[in-house]
Amino acid sequence: MLTKTFILHYLYIYIIITTFASIFTHPYTISSPSLIGPRFLLLQKLNDNWYSFWKCQSTAQGDGLLATEFILSGGLAELLQEVSMWKSRRACDNLQIKRYVHPNSGTRRPFHTLITSSIRDHSTKYFDFAVIGSGVAGLRYALEVAKHGMVAVITKAEPHESNTNYAQGGVSAVLCPSDSVESHVQDTMVAGAYLCDEETVRVVCTEGPERIRELIAMGASFDHGEDGNLHLAREGGHSHRRIVHAADMTGREIERALLKAIESDPNISVFKHHFAIDLLTSQDGSETVCHGVDTMNTKTHKVLRFISKVTLLASGGAGHIYPSTTNPPVATGDGIAMAHRAQAIISNMEFVQFHPTALADEGLPITPLKTRENAFLITEAVRGDGGLLYNLDMERFMPMYDERAELAPRDVVARSIDDQLKKRDEKYVLLDISHKSRDKILLHFPNIAAECLKYGLDITRDPIPVVPAAHYMCGGVRAGLQGETNVRGLYVAGEVACTGLHGANRLASNSLLEALVFAQRAVKPSIDHMKGSHVDQTISRWWDPPVIPMQLGCTILDKIINRTKEVRKELKSIMWEHVGIVRSTTRLMAAEQRIGELELEWEAYLFQQGWEPTMVGLEACEMRNLFCCAKLVLTSALTRHESRGLHYTTDFPHVDERSRLPTIIVPCSNMNRTWSSRQLHKQQIC
């Protein structure tokens, strides 16, 4: 008794002596908690910046420890008040305080509780903001909201492995005196077959130039002309030169600059190799609320739960529902599928953009030894710089299809190439830029030149074999002008979102632009939501955790993985054959039936092997997301009875102005749902 009293008195004296000066001269933020030993009170000085306050208590069963993390910004009075509350409650608590000076001023942040939450072990982490995805949208957003709280950036592979990193062409923005916002708006509307939301288009085209200037200020290096100004390229569908670029590696340069800024920000924690499984949601009356996300570390095979006040989905697209795609292997539609399972509205999924010119390995002098995981993109800028398309008889064909020839929008060029291949029974066409000067080609397209040269092709002398490949999802999670969704606390930006900018077909180089603009626009409402939110202490216990199926044993798990790979290959084949560039109602219905059967067969196989609905594994979870996205594309395509933009069907070959409306998929809880269409956990009722 005497010892406990002594420790309590010592604690108060120690707090006063060690924290008084710093508390009133510095604002604070909080780090993640840890668990330590039996029940006691202790204030530990870790270093000049860090203090840890502990009160620990054994569980009733005596087999573990309980901890509650109280996140506090404020002064000595608030800290002592919390100590008194802890003392009376007999809870087990950990408080870590870190000095924090707001980058824009030396003033203290207002006193407020950032997060209050309860944990049992290290399987749960608590942040103000959880960002799923490490492309341009996720990173740009993270850098802004980190000025107001703690941020977790959750990425499926290495941080640089995103669609952004593979973007070659550039970012479109009105930066030339002869260009205008109105012209950019008109080009976007025309390319999108007038299905674009005009207000969204105007917002993006107007705010775009400032977003470019911000990137340059952050250290992104773009090409400049001899006059010292930014070199602006032109691409298909654009009436002016307005593409800011870094040779043919623009995305890589933007990603580099953003990751460098992320690494130096103490309020941002990056969790690489963490696969997002499902969003954590509850039902508050008629409204769905997002509280974070469950993830799986694909290296350690452990589940980690993130509880956050705000979640941003910036996870990219779903190119891998097709056998050939320019997307990196991580693009399996995880964000779209998670959002759909969480009752988010999905829109315009029928509009899958096939890039007209991916490198056709079959036409290279030296065939690659290994099949590529993703097709190598030949940027739109090659045609913008004067590249011409020929069939294998060296007949130029684009003028036969469209008066804009090679500068027509992507949907037109992709359909034209597809028509040539089918009529002539050929595997690829040729894209020729060799009539331009060697120095100019190597200056503007060094990455493409180097890749082709690996396989014996000199693009300064010979044409490039190309073929269309799945490239970009114009549809996705329906978002408002602030990136908000119908799920409270959930925001979206980048390819995973459907903002209304792209309509029925994306204008070249508008994707990075949209990501930058909406990442910024989502910041203020996210901060407002974070400040007005409260997280219950027991929230992490609302959902049962996903289970890693180690008990099934290696033999069974290998069988499941191998069968899943076969099913994945078959799904891709069905999508390419029946839901590709040119569609028909008969083929769409056949695909719908076969994919439905394939999904049920696969799930039955899993469960026969001992798999349970709460179990997770990378291959199985990716497969359920691919099934989910493929069905969303099919449902949307069958709904649209016209040909518009990227959706071309032989049964309805013309535009129908009565159908000039977005396709909306509203959540329906009464559906007969498969494993891929429902969350692993039961949704909580608030």
C-alpha positions as CSV (number, residue, x, y, z in Angstrom):
1,M,0.0,0.0,0.0
2,L,2.8,2.3,0.9
3,T,4.6,1.5,-2.3
4,K,1.5,2.3,-4.5
5,T,1.0,5.6,-2.6
6,F,4.6,6.5,-3.1
7,I,4.5,5.8,-6.8
8,L,1.4,7.9,-7.3
9,H,2.9,10.8,-5.5
10,Y,6.1,10.4,-7.4
11,L,4.1,10.4,-10.6
12,Y,2.5,13.7,-10.0
13,I,5.8,15.4,-9.0
14,Y,7.5,13.9,-12.0
15,I,4.8,15.1,-14.4
16,I,5.0,18.6,-13.0
17,I,8.8,18.8,-13.1
18,T,9.5,17.1,-16.5
19,T,6.6,18.4,-18.6
20,F,5.6,21.8,-17.3
21,A,7.9,23.8,-19.5
22,S,7.5,21.8,-22.7
23,I,3.7,21.5,-22.3
24,F,3.2,25.2,-22.4
25,T,5.7,25.9,-25.2
26,H,4.9,23.1,-27.7
27,P,1.7,21.6,-29.1
28,Y,1.5,17.8,-29.3
29,T,0.6,14.8,-31.3
30,I,0.4,11.1,-30.3
31,S,2.1,8.0,-31.5
32,S,0.8,4.4,-31.4
33,P,0.6,2.6,-28.1
34,S,2.4,-0.5,-26.8
35,L,1.7,-2.9,-24.0
36,I,4.0,-3.5,-21.0
37,G,4.1,-5.5,-17.7
38,P,1.7,-5.9,-14.7
39,R,-0.4,-3.1,-13.2
40,F,1.4,0.0,-12.2
41,L,1.7,3.8,-12.9
42,L,4.8,5.2,-14.6
43,L,5.8,8.3,-16.5
44,Q,8.9,7.4,-18.5
45,K,11.1,10.0,-20.3
46,L,12.2,8.3,-23.5
47,N,14.3,11.2,-24.9
48,D,14.0,15.0,-25.2
49,N,10.9,14.7,-27.3
50,W,9.1,11.7,-26.0
51,Y,7.3,10.7,-22.8
52,S,5.2,7.6,-22.1
53,F,2.5,7.4,-19.4
54,W,1.4,3.9,-18.5
55,K,-1.1,2.3,-16.2
56,C,-1.4,-1.4,-16.9
57,Q,-3.8,-4.0,-15.6
58,S,-4.0,-7.7,-16.1
59,T,-7.1,-9.3,-17.7
60,A,-9.7,-10.9,-15.4
61,Q,-8.4,-14.3,-16.5
62,G,-4.9,-13.2,-15.7
63,D,-3.7,-14.4,-19.2
64,G,-2.9,-11.0,-20.8
65,L,-3.1,-7.3,-20.6
66,L,-5.7,-4.7,-21.5
67,A,-4.8,-1.2,-22.8
68,T,-6.7,1.9,-23.7
69,E,-5.1,4.6,-25.8
70,F,-6.1,8.1,-24.9
71,I,-4.9,10.6,-27.5
72,L,-4.5,14.0,-26.0
73,S,-3.4,17.4,-27.2
74,G,-3.1,20.0,-24.5
75,G,-1.5,21.2,-21.4
76,L,-0.7,20.0,-17.8
77,A,-4.2,20.5,-16.5
78,E,-5.7,18.2,-19.2
79,L,-3.0,15.6,-18.5
80,L,-3.6,15.6,-14.8
81,Q,-7.3,15.4,-15.3
82,E,-6.8,12.3,-17.4
83,V,-4.5,10.8,-14.7
84,S,-7.3,11.3,-12.2
85,M,-9.8,9.6,-14.5
86,W,-7.5,6.7,-15.1
87,K,-6.9,6.4,-11.4
88,S,-10.6,6.1,-10.6
89,R,-11.4,3.8,-13.5
90,R,-8.5,1.3,-12.8
91,A,-8.0,1.0,-16.5
92,C,-4.7,0.2,-18.3
93,D,-3.6,3.1,-20.4
94,N,-0.7,4.3,-22.5
95,L,-0.1,7.9,-23.5
96,Q,2.7,8.9,-25.7
97,I,3.3,12.6,-26.2
98,K,5.4,14.0,-29.0
99,R,6.4,17.7,-29.6
100,Y,4.8,19.0,-32.7
101,V,5.1,22.5,-34.3
102,H,2.6,23.3,-37.0
103,P,4.6,23.9,-40.2
104,N,2.8,27.1,-40.9
105,S,3.2,28.7,-37.5
106,G,4.8,28.3,-34.1
107,T,1.5,28.5,-32.3
108,R,0.0,25.7,-30.3
109,R,-2.7,23.5,-31.8
110,P,-6.0,23.8,-29.9
111,F,-6.6,21.3,-27.1
112,H,-8.7,18.4,-28.3
113,T,-8.9,14.6,-28.1
114,L,-7.8,13.2,-31.4
115,I,-8.6,9.5,-30.9
116,T,-9.8,7.4,-28.0
117,S,-9.7,3.6,-28.6
118,S,-9.3,0.2,-27.0
119,I,-6.9,-2.6,-28.0
120,R,-6.0,-6.0,-26.8
121,D,-2.7,-6.5,-28.6
122,H,-0.5,-5.2,-31.5
123,S,-3.1,-6.3,-34.1
124,T,-4.9,-2.9,-34.1
125,K,-3.5,0.6,-35.0
126,Y,-5.2,3.9,-34.6
127,F,-4.9,6.9,-36.8
128,D,-6.8,10.0,-37.7
129,F,-6.6,9.2,-41.4
130,A,-6.1,5.9,-43.2
131,V,-5.1,6.2,-46.8
132,I,-5.4,3.0,-48.9
133,G,-3.1,3.3,-51.9
134,S,0.3,5.0,-52.6
135,G,-0.2,6.5,-56.0
136,V,-0.4,10.2,-56.7
137,A,-3.9,10.6,-55.2
138,G,-3.1,8.8,-51.9
139,L,0.3,10.4,-51.4
140,R,-0.8,14.0,-52.3
141,Y,-3.8,13.7,-49.9
142,A,-1.7,12.2,-47.1
143,L,0.8,15.1,-47.2
144,E,-2.0,17.6,-46.7
145,V,-4.0,15.9,-44.0
146,A,-0.8,15.1,-42.1
147,K,-0.7,18.8,-41.2
148,H,-3.8,18.1,-39.0
149,G,-3.3,14.6,-37.6
150,M,-1.6,11.2,-37.8
151,V,-1.8,9.4,-41.1
152,A,-1.4,5.7,-42.2
153,V,-0.6,5.1,-45.8
154,I,-1.5,1.5,-46.5
155,T,0.0,0.0,-49.7
156,K,-0.3,-3.4,-51.2
157,A,3.3,-3.8,-52.4
158,E,6.2,-1.4,-52.4
159,P,5.1,2.3,-52.1
160,H,6.2,3.0,-55.7
161,E,4.2,0.1,-57.2
162,S,1.1,1.9,-58.4
163,N,-0.6,2.9,-61.6
164,T,1.0,6.3,-61.2
165,N,4.5,4.9,-61.5
166,Y,3.6,3.4,-64.9
167,A,2.0,6.5,-66.3
168,Q,4.2,7.6,-69.2
169,G,2.5,10.5,-71.0
170,G,2.0,13.3,-68.5
171,V,-0.5,15.6,-66.9
172,S,-2.9,17.8,-68.9
173,A,-3.3,21.4,-67.8
174,V,-3.9,24.8,-69.4
175,L,-0.4,26.4,-69.0
176,C,0.0,28.0,-72.5
177,P,-1.3,31.5,-73.3
178,S,-2.9,30.2,-76.5
179,D,-4.8,27.5,-74.7
180,S,-7.9,28.1,-72.5
181,V,-9.9,26.3,-69.8
182,E,-12.9,26.4,-72.0
183,S,-10.9,24.5,-74.7
184,H,-9.8,21.9,-72.2
185,V,-13.4,21.5,-71.0
186,Q,-14.7,21.0,-74.5
187,D,-12.0,18.4,-75.4
188,T,-12.8,16.5,-72.2
189,M,-16.6,16.6,-73.0
190,V,-16.1,15.4,-76.6
191,A,-13.7,12.6,-75.6
192,G,-16.2,11.5,-72.9
193,A,-19.1,11.3,-75.4
194,Y,-20.9,14.1,-73.5
195,L,-21.5,11.8,-70.5
196,C,-19.1,13.8,-68.4
197,D,-20.5,15.9,-65.5
198,E,-19.8,19.4,-66.8
199,E,-19.4,21.0,-63.3
200,T,-16.8,18.4,-62.4
201,V,-15.0,19.0,-65.7
202,R,-14.9,22.7,-65.2
203,V,-13.6,22.3,-61.6
204,V,-10.8,20.0,-62.7
205,C,-9.7,22.0,-65.7
206,T,-9.8,25.2,-63.7
207,E,-7.9,23.9,-60.7
208,G,-5.4,21.8,-62.6
209,P,-2.7,24.4,-63.3
210,E,-2.3,25.2,-59.6
211,R,-1.9,21.5,-58.8
212,I,0.9,21.3,-61.4
213,R,2.7,24.3,-59.8
214,E,2.4,22.7,-56.4
215,L,4.1,19.5,-57.7
216,I,6.9,21.6,-59.2
217,A,7.3,23.5,-55.9
218,M,7.6,20.1,-54.2
219,G,10.5,19.1,-56.4
220,A,8.9,17.3,-59.4
221,S,11.1,17.9,-62.4
222,F,9.3,18.2,-65.8
223,D,10.8,18.7,-69.3
224,H,11.5,22.3,-70.5
225,G,11.9,23.6,-74.0
226,E,14.8,25.7,-75.3
227,D,12.9,28.8,-74.3
228,G,13.1,27.7,-70.7
229,N,9.3,27.2,-70.4
230,L,7.7,23.8,-69.7
231,H,7.7,21.6,-72.8
232,L,4.0,20.9,-73.5
233,A,3.2,17.8,-75.6
234,R,0.0,17.1,-77.5
235,E,-1.9,13.8,-77.3
236,G,-5.0,12.3,-78.9
237,G,-8.2,14.2,-78.3
238,H,-6.5,17.4,-77.3
239,S,-6.8,20.5,-79.5
240,H,-3.8,22.2,-77.9
241,R,-0.4,21.3,-76.5
242,R,-1.1,21.0,-72.8
243,I,0.7,17.8,-71.6
244,V,3.3,18.5,-68.9
245,H,5.7,15.6,-68.9
246,A,9.1,14.2,-67.8
247,A,10.2,12.4,-71.0
248,D,8.1,9.2,-71.1
249,M,8.4,8.6,-67.4
250,T,6.1,11.3,-65.9
251,G,4.4,9.1,-63.4
252,R,7.6,7.8,-62.1
253,E,8.9,11.4,-61.5
254,I,5.8,12.5,-59.7
255,E,5.8,9.4,-57.5
256,R,9.5,10.0,-56.7
257,A,8.8,13.6,-55.6
258,L,5.8,12.7,-53.5
259,L,7.5,9.7,-51.8
260,K,10.5,11.9,-50.9
261,A,8.1,14.3,-49.2
262,I,6.3,11.4,-47.4
263,E,9.5,10.0,-46.0
264,S,10.4,13.3,-44.3
265,D,6.9,13.8,-42.7
266,P,6.9,12.6,-39.1
267,N,3.1,12.4,-39.1
268,I,2.9,9.8,-41.9
269,S,3.5,6.1,-41.4
270,V,3.8,3.9,-44.5
271,F,2.7,0.3,-44.2
272,K,4.0,-1.5,-47.2
273,H,3.0,-5.0,-48.3
274,H,-0.4,-4.6,-46.5
275,F,-3.3,-5.9,-48.5
276,A,-6.6,-4.2,-47.7
277,I,-9.2,-6.9,-47.1
278,D,-12.4,-5.1,-46.2
279,L,-13.6,-1.8,-44.9
280,L,-14.9,-1.8,-41.3
281,T,-18.4,-0.4,-41.4
282,S,-21.4,0.0,-39.1
283,Q,-25.0,1.0,-39.8
284,D,-26.3,4.2,-38.2
285,G,-30.0,4.3,-39.1
286,S,-30.1,4.4,-42.9
287,E,-26.5,5.6,-43.1
288,T,-23.4,3.4,-43.5
289,V,-20.3,4.6,-41.5
290,C,-16.7,3.7,-42.3
291,H,-14.3,3.2,-39.3
292,G,-11.2,1.9,-41.0
293,V,-10.0,-1.2,-42.7
294,D,-8.7,-4.7,-42.1
295,T,-5.4,-5.6,-43.8
296,M,-3.1,-8.5,-44.1
297,N,0.7,-8.2,-44.1
298,T,1.6,-10.3,-47.2
299,K,5.1,-10.9,-45.9
300,T,4.4,-12.0,-42.3
301,H,0.8,-13.3,-43.0
302,K,-0.6,-11.4,-40.1
303,V,-3.8,-9.4,-39.9
304,L,-3.6,-5.8,-38.9
305,R,-6.6,-3.7,-38.2
306,F,-6.6,0.1,-38.8
307,I,-9.2,2.2,-36.9
308,S,-9.4,5.7,-38.3
309,K,-11.8,8.6,-38.3
310,V,-11.4,9.2,-42.0
311,T,-10.6,6.7,-44.7
312,L,-9.5,7.6,-48.2
313,L,-9.6,5.0,-50.9
314,A,-7.0,5.6,-53.6
315,S,-6.3,2.1,-54.6
316,G,-6.3,2.3,-58.3
317,G,-8.3,0.3,-60.9
318,A,-9.1,-3.3,-61.9
319,G,-7.1,-3.9,-65.1
320,H,-6.4,-7.5,-64.2
321,I,-9.9,-8.6,-64.9
322,Y,-8.5,-8.9,-68.4
323,P,-5.6,-11.1,-69.6
324,S,-3.6,-8.1,-71.1
325,T,-3.4,-4.9,-69.2
326,T,-0.9,-2.0,-68.8
327,N,-1.7,-2.0,-65.0
328,P,0.8,-3.3,-62.5
329,P,0.0,-6.6,-60.8
330,V,-1.5,-4.8,-57.8
331,A,-4.5,-3.5,-59.8
332,T,-7.1,-6.2,-59.0
333,G,-10.0,-3.9,-58.2
334,D,-9.6,-4.2,-54.4
335,G,-10.9,-0.7,-53.6
336,I,-13.9,-0.9,-55.9
337,A,-14.9,-4.3,-54.5
338,M,-14.4,-3.3,-50.9
339,A,-16.5,-0.2,-51.4
340,H,-19.2,-2.2,-53.1
341,R,-19.3,-4.6,-50.2
342,A,-19.5,-1.7,-47.8
343,Q,-22.6,-0.4,-49.5
344,A,-21.0,2.4,-51.5
345,I,-22.7,3.4,-54.8
346,I,-20.8,2.3,-57.9
347,S,-21.1,4.1,-61.2
348,N,-20.2,3.7,-65.0
349,M,-18.3,0.4,-64.7
350,E,-19.1,-0.5,-68.3
351,F,-16.6,2.1,-69.5
352,V,-13.3,0.2,-69.5
353,Q,-10.6,2.0,-71.5
354,F,-8.4,-0.1,-73.6
355,H,-5.2,1.7,-74.5
356,P,-4.7,1.4,-78.3
357,T,-1.0,0.9,-78.1
358,A,0.6,-1.6,-75.8
359,L,3.8,-3.3,-76.9
360,A,2.9,-6.5,-78.8
361,D,5.7,-9.0,-77.8
362,E,4.7,-11.3,-80.6
363,G,6.0,-8.7,-83.1
364,L,9.4,-8.1,-81.5
365,P,12.5,-9.4,-83.3
366,I,13.5,-11.2,-80.1
367,T,10.6,-12.7,-78.2
368,P,10.7,-12.1,-74.4
369,L,11.5,-15.3,-72.5
370,K,8.9,-14.7,-69.8
371,T,5.3,-13.6,-70.2
372,R,4.9,-10.1,-68.8
373,E,2.7,-9.6,-65.7
374,N,1.5,-6.4,-67.3
375,A,1.8,-5.1,-70.8
376,F,4.3,-2.4,-71.6
377,L,2.6,0.8,-72.5
378,I,3.5,2.8,-75.6
379,T,2.4,6.3,-74.6
380,E,-0.3,8.3,-76.4
381,A,2.4,11.0,-76.9
382,V,4.1,8.9,-79.6
383,R,1.0,9.5,-81.8
384,G,0.8,13.1,-80.5
385,D,4.4,13.6,-81.8
386,G,3.5,12.3,-85.2
387,G,3.5,8.5,-84.9
388,L,1.4,6.8,-87.6
389,L,-0.5,3.5,-87.5
390,Y,-0.1,0.8,-90.2
391,N,-1.3,-2.7,-90.7
392,L,1.2,-5.4,-91.5
393,D,1.1,-4.5,-95.2
394,M,2.2,-1.0,-94.2
395,E,-1.2,0.5,-95.1
396,R,-2.1,3.5,-93.0
397,F,-5.7,2.8,-91.8
398,M,-6.7,5.4,-89.2
399,P,-7.9,8.1,-91.8
400,M,-10.5,5.5,-93.0
401,Y,-12.1,5.4,-89.5
402,D,-11.9,9.0,-88.3
403,E,-11.0,12.4,-89.7
404,R,-8.8,13.0,-86.7
405,A,-6.8,9.9,-87.7
406,E,-4.1,9.0,-85.2
407,L,-5.2,11.9,-82.9
408,A,-8.7,10.6,-82.4
409,P,-9.7,9.7,-78.8
410,R,-8.6,6.4,-77.5
411,D,-11.9,4.6,-77.8
412,V,-12.0,5.3,-81.5
413,V,-8.4,4.3,-82.1
414,A,-8.7,1.1,-80.1
415,R,-11.9,0.0,-82.0
416,S,-10.2,0.8,-85.3
417,I,-7.2,-1.4,-84.4
418,D,-9.5,-4.1,-83.2
419,D,-11.4,-4.0,-86.5
420,Q,-8.2,-4.3,-88.5
421,L,-7.0,-7.2,-86.5
422,K,-10.2,-9.1,-86.9
423,K,-10.7,-8.4,-90.6
424,R,-7.1,-9.3,-91.4
425,D,-6.7,-12.1,-88.9
426,E,-3.5,-10.5,-87.5
427,K,-2.1,-10.3,-84.0
428,Y,-0.9,-6.7,-84.0
429,V,-0.5,-3.5,-86.0
430,L,2.5,-1.1,-86.3
431,L,3.1,2.3,-84.8
432,D,5.9,4.2,-86.7
433,I,7.7,7.3,-85.4
434,S,11.0,6.6,-87.3
435,H,10.3,9.4,-89.7
436,K,11.1,11.9,-86.9
437,S,14.7,12.8,-86.0
438,R,16.6,10.3,-84.0
439,D,17.6,12.8,-81.4
440,K,14.0,14.0,-80.8
441,I,12.8,10.4,-80.5
442,L,15.4,9.5,-77.9
443,L,14.9,12.8,-76.0
444,H,11.1,12.3,-75.7
445,F,10.8,8.5,-75.5
446,P,14.0,7.2,-73.8
447,N,12.2,4.6,-71.7
448,I,10.3,3.1,-74.7
449,A,13.4,3.1,-76.9
450,A,15.4,1.3,-74.2
451,E,12.6,-1.3,-73.6
452,C,12.3,-2.1,-77.4
453,L,16.0,-2.2,-77.9
454,K,16.2,-5.1,-75.3
455,Y,14.4,-7.2,-77.8
456,G,16.2,-6.1,-80.9
457,L,14.0,-3.2,-82.1
458,D,15.3,0.2,-82.8
459,I,12.3,2.6,-82.8
460,T,14.4,5.3,-84.5
461,R,14.5,3.0,-87.6
462,D,11.7,0.5,-87.3
463,P,7.9,0.5,-86.5
464,I,6.7,-0.7,-83.1
465,P,4.3,-3.7,-82.9
466,V,1.3,-2.7,-80.8
467,V,-2.0,-4.1,-79.7
468,P,-4.8,-2.7,-77.4
469,A,-4.7,-3.7,-73.7
470,A,-7.0,-2.9,-70.7
471,H,-5.7,0.4,-69.3
472,Y,-8.1,2.4,-67.2
473,M,-11.5,2.2,-65.4
474,C,-13.6,5.3,-66.1
475,G,-16.1,4.0,-63.6
476,G,-15.7,3.3,-59.9
477,V,-16.9,4.5,-56.5
478,R,-19.3,7.3,-57.1
479,A,-17.9,10.6,-55.6
480,G,-19.1,14.1,-55.1
481,L,-17.1,17.3,-55.8
482,Q,-15.2,16.8,-52.5
483,G,-14.4,13.2,-53.1
484,E,-17.1,12.2,-50.7
485,T,-19.1,9.0,-51.0
486,N,-22.5,7.9,-49.7
487,V,-20.6,6.1,-46.9
488,R,-19.9,8.5,-44.0
489,G,-16.2,8.9,-43.3
490,L,-15.2,7.3,-46.7
491,Y,-13.6,9.4,-49.4
492,V,-12.2,8.4,-52.8
493,A,-9.7,9.8,-55.3
494,G,-7.9,8.6,-58.4
495,E,-8.9,5.7,-60.6
496,V,-10.9,4.0,-57.9
497,A,-13.3,6.9,-58.0
498,C,-16.0,7.9,-60.5
499,T,-16.2,11.7,-60.2
500,G,-18.0,12.3,-63.5
501,L,-14.9,13.8,-65.2
502,H,-14.3,11.1,-67.7
503,G,-17.8,10.3,-68.8
504,A,-17.8,7.4,-71.3
505,N,-14.1,7.7,-72.2
506,R,-11.1,9.4,-70.6
507,L,-9.2,12.1,-72.4
508,A,-5.5,11.3,-72.5
509,S,-3.5,12.5,-69.5
510,N,-6.6,13.6,-67.6
511,S,-6.2,10.8,-65.0
512,L,-3.2,12.2,-63.1
513,L,-4.9,15.6,-63.2
514,E,-8.1,14.3,-61.7
515,A,-6.1,12.5,-59.0
516,L,-4.3,15.6,-58.0
517,V,-7.4,17.8,-58.0
518,F,-9.6,15.5,-56.1
519,A,-6.9,14.5,-53.6
520,Q,-6.8,18.2,-52.7
521,R,-10.5,18.8,-52.7
522,A,-11.0,15.9,-50.3
523,V,-8.7,17.4,-47.7
524,K,-10.9,20.0,-46.1
525,P,-14.1,17.9,-45.6
526,S,-11.8,15.1,-44.3
527,I,-10.3,17.3,-41.7
528,D,-13.7,18.7,-40.7
529,H,-15.0,15.1,-40.3
530,M,-12.0,14.0,-38.3
531,K,-12.4,16.9,-35.9
532,G,-16.1,16.3,-35.4
533,S,-15.7,12.5,-34.9
534,H,-15.4,10.4,-31.8
535,V,-14.1,6.9,-31.7
536,D,-15.6,4.6,-29.0
537,Q,-13.1,2.8,-26.7
538,T,-14.4,-0.6,-27.7
539,I,-14.8,-0.1,-31.4
540,S,-12.1,-2.5,-32.5
541,R,-14.1,-5.3,-30.8
542,W,-17.1,-4.7,-33.0
543,W,-15.9,-7.0,-35.8
544,D,-14.5,-10.4,-35.6
545,P,-10.9,-10.4,-37.1
546,P,-10.1,-12.2,-40.4
547,V,-8.4,-15.5,-40.0
548,I,-5.2,-16.7,-41.7
549,P,-5.9,-20.3,-42.7
550,M,-2.6,-21.8,-41.4
551,Q,-4.4,-24.7,-39.8
552,L,-5.4,-26.0,-43.3
553,G,-1.8,-27.0,-43.9
554,C,0.6,-26.4,-46.8
555,T,-0.7,-29.1,-49.0
556,I,-4.3,-27.9,-49.0
557,L,-3.3,-24.2,-49.2
558,D,-1.1,-25.0,-52.3
559,K,-4.1,-26.8,-53.9
560,I,-6.3,-23.8,-53.2
561,I,-3.7,-21.4,-54.7
562,N,-3.2,-23.5,-57.8
563,R,-7.0,-23.8,-58.4
564,T,-7.4,-20.1,-57.8
565,K,-4.8,-19.3,-60.5
566,E,-6.7,-21.5,-63.0
567,V,-9.9,-19.8,-62.2
568,R,-8.3,-16.4,-62.5
569,K,-7.0,-17.2,-65.9
570,E,-10.4,-18.4,-67.0
571,L,-12.1,-15.3,-65.7
572,K,-9.7,-13.1,-67.7
573,S,-10.3,-15.1,-70.8
574,I,-14.1,-14.8,-70.5
575,M,-13.8,-11.0,-70.0
576,W,-11.6,-10.6,-73.1
577,E,-13.7,-12.8,-75.3
578,H,-17.1,-11.5,-74.3
579,V,-16.7,-8.1,-72.5
580,G,-13.9,-6.6,-74.6
581,I,-13.7,-3.7,-77.0
582,V,-16.7,-4.7,-79.1
583,R,-19.6,-6.3,-77.3
584,S,-23.0,-7.8,-78.0
585,T,-26.0,-8.7,-75.7
586,T,-25.6,-12.4,-76.5
587,R,-22.0,-12.4,-75.5
588,L,-22.6,-10.3,-72.4
589,M,-25.3,-12.7,-71.2
590,A,-23.1,-15.7,-71.9
591,A,-20.3,-14.1,-69.9
592,E,-22.7,-13.3,-67.0
593,Q,-23.8,-16.9,-66.8
594,R,-20.4,-18.5,-67.1
595,I,-18.8,-16.1,-64.6
596,G,-21.6,-16.8,-62.1
597,E,-21.1,-20.5,-62.5
598,L,-17.3,-20.2,-62.3
599,E,-17.5,-18.2,-59.1
600,L,-19.8,-20.7,-57.4
601,E,-17.6,-23.6,-58.5
602,W,-14.5,-21.9,-57.1
603,E,-16.2,-21.0,-53.8
604,A,-17.5,-24.5,-53.4
605,Y,-14.0,-25.9,-54.0
606,L,-12.6,-23.6,-51.3
607,F,-15.2,-24.6,-48.7
608,Q,-14.8,-28.3,-49.6
609,Q,-11.1,-27.9,-48.7
610,G,-12.0,-26.5,-45.3
611,W,-11.9,-22.8,-46.1
612,E,-14.2,-20.7,-44.0
613,P,-15.9,-17.4,-44.9
614,T,-13.7,-15.4,-42.4
615,M,-10.4,-16.8,-43.8
616,V,-8.1,-14.7,-45.9
617,G,-5.2,-15.2,-48.2
618,L,-3.7,-12.9,-50.9
619,E,-4.7,-15.1,-53.9
620,A,-8.2,-15.9,-52.6
621,C,-8.9,-12.2,-51.6
622,E,-7.7,-10.9,-55.0
623,M,-9.9,-13.5,-56.7
624,R,-13.0,-12.4,-54.8
625,N,-12.3,-8.8,-55.8
626,L,-11.8,-9.7,-59.5
627,F,-15.1,-11.6,-59.5
628,C,-16.8,-8.6,-57.8
629,C,-15.4,-6.1,-60.4
630,A,-16.1,-8.3,-63.4
631,K,-19.7,-8.7,-62.3
632,L,-20.0,-4.9,-61.8
633,V,-18.7,-4.3,-65.4
634,L,-21.1,-6.9,-66.8
635,T,-24.2,-5.6,-64.9
636,S,-23.4,-2.1,-66.1
637,A,-22.8,-3.1,-69.7
638,L,-26.1,-5.1,-69.9
639,T,-27.9,-2.0,-68.6
640,R,-26.7,0.4,-71.2
641,H,-28.7,0.0,-74.5
642,E,-26.7,2.2,-76.7
643,S,-23.1,2.6,-77.9
644,R,-21.3,5.4,-76.2
645,G,-17.6,6.0,-75.8
646,L,-15.9,2.9,-74.6
647,H,-19.0,0.8,-74.5
648,Y,-19.7,-0.4,-78.0
649,T,-22.3,-3.0,-78.6
650,T,-23.4,-4.4,-82.0
651,D,-27.0,-4.7,-80.8
652,F,-27.3,-1.0,-80.1
653,P,-24.6,0.5,-82.4
654,H,-25.7,4.2,-82.1
655,V,-25.8,6.9,-79.4
656,D,-29.2,7.3,-77.8
657,E,-29.6,10.7,-76.2
658,R,-32.3,9.4,-73.9
659,S,-29.6,7.2,-72.4
660,R,-27.2,10.1,-71.7
661,L,-27.2,9.3,-68.0
662,P,-24.6,7.6,-65.7
663,T,-25.1,4.0,-64.8
664,I,-25.7,3.6,-61.1
665,I,-25.4,0.4,-59.1
666,V,-27.1,1.0,-55.7
667,P,-26.3,-1.4,-52.8
668,C,-29.0,-4.0,-52.3
669,S,-28.9,-6.0,-49.1
670,N,-31.5,-8.4,-50.4
671,M,-29.3,-9.8,-53.1
672,N,-28.3,-13.5,-53.0
673,R,-24.7,-12.7,-52.3
674,T,-21.7,-14.8,-52.9
675,W,-18.5,-14.7,-50.8
676,S,-16.9,-12.1,-53.1
677,S,-20.0,-9.8,-52.8
678,R,-20.2,-9.6,-49.0
679,Q,-18.0,-8.4,-46.2
680,L,-16.1,-11.0,-44.1
681,H,-17.5,-9.6,-40.9
682,K,-21.1,-8.8,-39.9
683,Q,-21.9,-5.1,-40.2
684,Q,-22.5,-3.5,-36.8
685,I,-25.7,-1.5,-35.9
686,C,-25.0,1.7,-34.0
